[in-house]
Amino acid sequence: MLTLLKKLNEILLPGDKGKLIMLFFLMFVAAILEVVGIGMILTFISIVSDPSKLLNIPWLASILTNIGIDNSRDMLIYGSILLIAIFIFKNVYLIIFYSIQSHFIYNRFSSIATRLFERYMNTPYVFHLKNNTARLIRNITVETTLLGHNVMLPILAIIMDTIMIISIVIFLLVVEPLNTMIVLIIIGGASGMFLRLIRARIHSYGAQSQEERAVMIQGVNEGLGGIKEIMVQNRQPWFVKWFQSSVQNFSKAETYKEIFRLSSKPVIETVAVTGMLLIALVLIWQGRGVESIIPVLTLFGVATFKLMPSLDKVIGNYNLLRYYGYALGPIHDDLINLSPQNQNSQQNSIVDKQKIGLHDRIELEEISYSYPESSKMVLHDLSLTIKRGAAVGFVGASGSGKTTIVDLILGLLECDKGTVKVDGQDIKNNLPGWQKNIGYIPQFIFLSDNTIRNNIAFGLDKDEINEEKVWSAAKMAQLEEFIESLPDGLDTMVGERGMRLSGGQRQRIGIARALYHNPEVLIMDEATSSLDNRTERYVIESIERLKKDRTIIIVAHRLTTVKNCDTLFIIKNGRVVDTGNYQELLKKSNEFNFLVHSPKEN
């Protein structure tokens, strides 16, 4: 519990702690009002059983006479009105308190979920290489919800109910010390035994539940994400079986959690009734008369009526914390480990940085790189120069390091050794400014389920989109004729992942997106590898038209894509083994000839 509170404290914002202190104060007031309510019921019962008791107290009789209450009938009437007023005030206060508490909890959920998503979006690219998307989705959408509803809310509820229980117990100890001790021993002992029996199992099921939440999301992502290939290969049963297994494990954990939660009420109820009967027996054993037993039993009856729900909530919420406490772990770790000081320094000033122009050359100087948690070097002391206005291609077998070179030029990865320079300046000095001057076209173009316009001007609000830039980019990508043939033009919806478009159309939207900001450097990473030959020619033609104004960097397996490049770099085992244009390499390089005549090129 203390570890949980410490972690929670570390992820709350400074202003949240002041609000928590205010909540604790409001909880204390609520507990006092509950005790006052119980005390008033005891007083009212005493009045009903013998109204003359209060009138026999001289100073109280004087006060009552001054306000016009001088007989038992008036006392009963005004006592009833006062009791109703106190309970109305108490319950209105509680409603207001619960409203404030709910706003606090769900505003914290909103804040934590947003901060976590922001950290994931701004964290270095290698983080995403190491983490499954299903886990990140689970943390943002599911774990943050559970943190608010099943961790923070139970903690506040436990604190409030504990304050209330302690206040009521102190009141009972003052009025009936012996009988209160009997009740405490019976109820406290039974509750402790119940918690001891289930705490280990509920902790274990909580860990299982968290793991299965991520597996279920992964199953849905992969099953629906690859639905076309799955249907063609009739692999649906395997994915359904995978998902079913995870859901069953999750359901098992949730079933036991619910059993434990619902079991606390009958246990406490049984113990409470037993306690009440024991109190009655003790009172009879003490030789008390019926007239004195009734108020005491009424007092304990009302106190039990208040204590039972509070005890049930404390036990139930404690079990929730044991079960869902795991939700805090990944959220805490990622918020702390991915804090702004550990993020790419570029992210703090992306908007303010000016675009870096390319006036002369891009240089990679003695670059070495290995991926995190891998001892294998992907690049070894690699050096090369790309002149402004040139079209260059990186070619080589799979795993040779081509894409890693591009990711280093893009600034997505950071060199273990060496530097990437633009006109002699390390790109790390102004990475956002350098990235503003790059248009990137990946192998698989991500299209959102939105309009063509919004997919070209990707990630911009409607009022930020420049219509002229959209059309200019569409023309350069040879999309103009296609868009004009559509009834809705730029407002045509492309469907999820662009499923309503052909491969070539999706790729050209990707080219238009890369050109929207009119970059001087265009990078294509296997951008035509999934296209048929005819579509590939259209895409290459679109790229050819851009050569005179831009520096173009192409990574390709299919060498037809790079046939017209000014310079080709052959990459093998993380090194440049040869350079030249297509015809030169055909004449002098055995490695290039092997690539040209490999089955993939036929």
N, C-alpha and C positions, 0 to 999 in steps of 0.2 A: 504493500500500500504506500509506504513512504517513497519507494523508488518510483512508483507511478506518479505521485504528487510532484516529485522532483523533476521528472521529465516533462510533466505538464507545465510546470512553472517556467521551464527553459524555453518552451515554444510560444508562450503567451507574450503579447506585446506589453511594453511598460505601462501603458494606460489601462490595460486589462486588470492589473493587480489592484489599482485603486477602486475599480468597479467591484472586484471581488470582496474587498474590505467592506464596501457599502452593503453588498449582499449579505455578508455575515452579520452585520449590524441589524439588517431587516429580519434575518432569521431569528436572532435573539429576541427581538420585539415580538415576533410571531409566537415563539415559545412562551414568553411571559403572558401573552394574551390567552394561550391555551390553558395555562395554569389558573389564570384569573377566572376563566370560564368554568373550570372544574370547581374552584372555590365557591363561585356564585351558586352553582347547583347544590353544593353541600349546604350553603346558607339558606337557600330557598326551601330545601327539604326540611331543615330545622324549623323554619317559619311555619311551613304547612303542618308539621307534627305538633308544634306548640308555639303559636304566634306570640304568646305573652312573654316568652323568654327575652325578646329584644326590648319590650316595654318595661321590663323589670331592671334594665340597665339604665341608671339615672341619666348619665350624660347623653346616651343614645336616645332615650325617651324624650329628652329636652329638644334634641335636634329634630326628631320625628314630629313632635308637637308643633314646633315652629314652622314646619313646612306643611302642616295640616293633616298629619297622619297620627291619629290618636286612638285607633282601635284596630283589632285584628283583621277586620274585613278590608280596611283601607291598606293595611300593610301587605295583605295578600295580593290585592289588585296592583298596587304600585310596585311591589316586588316582582310580579310577573312582567310588568311593562319594562322595568329596569333590566331584568334577565334577557328579555327579547332584544332590547336595544344593544346590550353588551354583545350578544351573539351575532347580531346583524353587523355591528362595527367590526368584530373579530373576523368574520367571514368575508366581508368586503375588503378588509385589509389583506387577508390571505389571497384573495383573487388578484388584487393589485400586485402583491408580492410575486405570485406565480407568473403573472404577465411579465414583470420586470426580469425574473429569472429566465423565462423562455426566450425573451429577446436577447438577453446576454448570451445564452448558450448557442442559439442559432446564428447570431451575428459572429460569434467566434468560429463556428463551423464555416460560414461564408469566408471569413478572413483567412483561416488556415487552409481551406481548399484552394483559394485563389493564390495564396503565397506559395503553396506547394506546386501548383501548375506553373506558376511563374518561374520557380526554381528549375523545374524540369525543362521548360522551354529555353532557359538561358544557360543551362549547364553545358560543359564541354561535350563535344560530339562523342568522345570515347565513352562517356557515361551511357549513352543510348546504345552503343555497340555491345555493352556488357549486360544490359538489363532488358528483360522481356517486356514488351509493351503492355501485356496483360497485367503485370505486376504494377506498373505505373498507373494504368487505368483504375485498377482496384484501389490503390492508395488514394487517388484523387476523388473518386466517385463514391466508393463504398466505405473505406476505412475512415475518411473524414466524417461521414455521416454517423458511423458507429461511435466515433470519438465524441461527437457532440451529444448524441442521444443516449448512448449506452456506457459512456465513461464520465464525461463532465457532468451530465445531469444526475447520474447516480451518486457521484461524489458530493454534490451540493445537497442532494436529498438525504444522504447518510448523515452529513453534518447537521442539517436542520432537524431531522428526526432524532438524532442523538441528543442535541440540545434540548429538544422537547421532552425526551424520555428522562434525561437527567433532572430537568426542572420539575416534572411531575413526581419523580421519585423523591426528590428533596422535600417537596410539599407533603407527600405521604409520610415520609420519615418524621417530619415535625408533628403531624397529626396522630399517626399510629405507627410508632417505630417498630414494635415487635412484629405486627402483622405484615408490615412492609418488608421486613427482613425475610420473613417466610416466603413471600411472593418473589422477592429478588432471587433467593436461592433456588427456588423451583423453576421459575421461568428462565433465569439466567443460565442455570446449569443445563436445562433441556436445549436451549438455543445453541449454547456452546457445543454440546455433543452433536447436534444436527449439523452445524457448520463443519465440525471436525470430520464427520463421516463423508461429506460430499466435496470438500474443498479441493482435494487432489484430483479427483475425476473431472470436476468442472474446469479446472485449469488445463488439463490434458485435452479435453474436448474443445476448449477455446482455441488452442494452437492448431488443432485439426481443422476447425471451421475456417480460420484465416487462410490456411494453405489451400483449402478447396475452393475458396472464393476466387483466388487467382487462377486456379486450374480451370474453373468453369468459364471464366472470361476468355482465357486462352483458347479453350475448345470452341467457343462461339466465334471468336475472331478468325481462327484458322478454318473452321468449317464453312462459315458464310463467305469469308474472304476468298476461298479457293473453290467456290461452289461449281464453277464451270468445269474445271478439271475433275473434281470429285464426281460430278454427275456422269461425265464421259467415261470415267474409269470404274463407275459403280462402287465407289468407296464410301457411300453414305453410312452403311451399317457400322463401319469401323469408328467413324466420328461420333455416331449416336451412342455406341457402346462406351467410348471414352468419356463422353459427356455424362452419360447415365451413371457410370461408376463414380465420377466426382460428385454428382448431385446426391447420390445415395449416401456417400460418406458425409457430405455436408448435412443432409437431412438427419442422419443418425446423431451427429453432434448437436444439432438444433433440438432434436427430440429430447435428449437427455437434459439439455439446458432448460427446456420448458418444464419437464417433469420436476427437476430440482426447484424451479421457481414456484410452481404451483403447490409443491409439497409443504412449503414453509407455513402457509396459512392454516391447514388442518392441524399441523403439529403444534403451533402456537395456541390455536383455539382449544385443543385438548388440554394443554398444560394450563391455560388460563382458567378454564372451568374447574379443573382439579384444584387449582390454587384458591379459587373462590370458595369451594366447598370446605377446604382445609381451614380457611379464615373463619368461616361460620362455626366449625367445630371448635376452633381455638377460643372464639368469643364465648361460646356456651361453656367451654371448660373453665374460662375465667370467671364464670358466674354472672355475666352481664344479663340485664333484662332485655326483653324483646324491644322495648321502646328505645334502648340505646344501641341495640344490634342493627336495627333497620337503617339509621343514618350512616353507620360505619360500612355496612354492606353496600349501601347506595353509593357512598364515596368510592369504594373500591370497584364497584360495578362501572361507574362513570369513568374512573381512572383506567380500568381495564379496557373499556370501550375505546378510549383514546390511545392507550399503549399498544393494543393488539395491532392496529394498522401500522403504527410507527415501527414496532418490532418486525412486522412482516416486511415493511419497506426496507428496513436496515438489512435484514437477512437477504431479501430478494436483490437489493441493489449491490450488496457485497458480492453475491454470486454473479451478478452481471459484470462487475468489475473484474472478477477472477476469469470470467469467460471472454469478455471483450477487451480486457486490458492489453491483449496482444495488438489491437488496432493502433495503439499509441506508438508502439515500437518503430515500425517503418516510417511513420510520419515524422516522429521526433528525429530519427537518424538522418533522414533526407533533408529536413529543414535545417538541422545543425550542420551536417557535412556539406550541404550545398548552399551554405550561407553566402551572401554577396561577396565577402572577402575571398571565398574559395571559387567563385565563378570567374569566367573570362572577364578580364577588366574592361573589355570592349563594351560589355552590355550596359554599363552605366551611362554611356554617352553615345549610343548608336545614332540617335536623331541629330545630335549636334555636330558630329564629325563630317567634314567636307570630303567629297569624293576625290580619291587620289587618281590623278591622270597618269597614263602610261606614255612617256615621251621617248623612251629609248629601248629598254629591254627588261625582261624578267630573268632573274638568275637563281639557280639552285646551287649552293656552294657546299660541297662535301656533306650531303645530307645522309644521315643514318636514322633509321626508325624501326622500332619494334612495338607491336601492340601491347597494351597493358596485360599483365599476367601471362605473357608469352615470352619465352627465352629466345625465340627464333627472330633473327633480324630480317625484316622485309626489304629494307633498302640499306646498301652498304656504300658509304662515302660517294654518293652519286652527285655528279655535277653536270649541269647543262645550262644553255642560254637560249632564250626565245626572244627574237627581235620583234620590235613593234611592227604591226602590220603583216606579220608572217602567219601562214597557216601551217601548223605543225601537228604531227600525229605520234602517239605512243602506241607501239604494237609489240606483241609478245604473247607467250602462252598464258593460260590462266594461272594466277598466283605469282606472276613475275614481278608485280609491284606497280602496275600501271595506274590503277585506281588510287593507290596510296599516294603516288606522286601528285595526282590531281587534287586529292583531299588536302595535301600540304599546301599546294598553291592556293586553294580556296580558303585556307586558314582554319579548316575544320579540325585538323590535327596539328600538333606542335612537335617539331623535330626533337629527337633525342640529342642529335648533334648536327651542327651546320645551321645555315640560315637560308630563308627564301627572301630575295630582295627584288624591289621594283625601283628601277633607276638608282640603284645603289643603296636604297633605304630598306631596312628590315621591315617586313609587313606587320610585325608585332607592334611596331610603334604607333600604327594607326590601322588596325585590322578592320574596323567598321568602314573606314574611308576606302580601303582597298576593295572590300566586298561590295560596296555600292557601285563599283565600276566593273563588276563581273556579272555576266548572264550565264546561268548554269542550266544545262539540259541533261537530266539524268536518263538512265535506260528506261525506267518506268515512271512515266509522268503521273503525278498525283493530281487528280481532278476532284474538286468538291462537287457535291450535288447542288449545283448552282448554275447561273447563266454563263454563257461564253465570255461576256464582258467581265464578270467577277472572277472568272478563272484566269483571264489574261492579266487583269490588275489584281493579282492574288494577294489577299491579306490587307486590302485597303477598304476603308469605309466608303459608302456610296458617294458621300460628298467630297471625298478625296480623289476619286477617279477622274482622270483627264481623258475625255472622249477622243480628242485628237491623237493622244498617245496610243490609245487602244487601237484606233484604226491604222495608225502608222505601223504599229507592231504587227497587226494582222496582215497588212500589205506586204511587209518584208518577209513574213512567214508564208506568203502565198495562200492566205485564208480568205481574202477579200471576196473572191467569186463564190466560194462555198457559203460564207455568211450571208451574202446578198441573196442567195437562192433559198434561204430559210424564211418561212413566214414571219417568225419573230426576230430574225436577225441576231443581233448581239444578245437579245433577251432570251434566246433559246436555252432551255435547260439541258444540261449534258448528261444527267443521270448520275447515280452513284458510281464513282471512279470512272466517269465518262463512258458508261456502258452503251449509251445511245450513239456513240461515234465509232468510226473505224480507227484502226491502229494509226494510220497515217494522219488522220484528223487530230487525234489526241496528241500525237507527236508535234504537229505543227502548232497546236495551241501551246504546247510546252515551249516551242521556239519563240512564239509571240510573247509569252510570259517573260522569257529571258531577255527579250528586246524592249520590253515596256519602258524601262528606265534608260534606254539608249546607252548600254555599256560599251566600253571600248574593247573589252575582253570577253570572248564567248567560249565557254568550255562545254564540250559534249562528251559525256561518259557513257560509252556503249549505247548511244542514243538511237542507233538504227538496227541493233542486233536482233530485236524481236519483230522486225518488219519483213514483209516479202520483198522480192527484188524490185518490183515495179514501184511500190510505195517508198522503198529506200531511195530510188532515183529521184522521186519528187522531193523528198526531204533533203537529199544532197544538193539538188538544184537550188532549193531555198537557201541553204548554207553558202553555196557558191556565189550567190548574188550579194552576200554580205562581206565577202573577203576583202574587198578594196578599202573598206572603212574600219575594219576591226582586226584585232589579233585573235586568231581562232586556234583553240587547242582541242584536239580530238583523241579520245581513247577508243580503240576499235579492235574487235576480233576479225570482223569482216574487212578485208583489206581494200575492197572496192570503195569503202567509205573514205579512205585516206589516199586514194590514188592520185588526187590532184593537189595534195599538200606540198608546200615548198620543201619541208624537211620532215623526215621520219626518224624517230629514235627507237631503236630496237632494245627492248628491256628484257633482260634475262637474269633471274636470281638476284633481283634488286640492283642491277648495274646496267649502265648503257654499254652495250657491246658493239654497236655500230650506228652510224648516222648517214643520211643522204636522202635524195628524193626517190621516188618509187623505181624509176628506171635504173638509177645508179645502184641501188641496193640489189636489184635483180641480177645485175652483172657481177657484183663483187661479194655478196653475202650469202653463204650457204644457209645460215639461220633464217634469213628472210625468204629464201627460196623454199625452205621447208614449210614456213608459215603460209606462203602463197599456195603451195600444192597440197596442204593438209586437207583431210576430208571435209573440214568445216567450210572450206572455201569452195567446195565443189557442189 
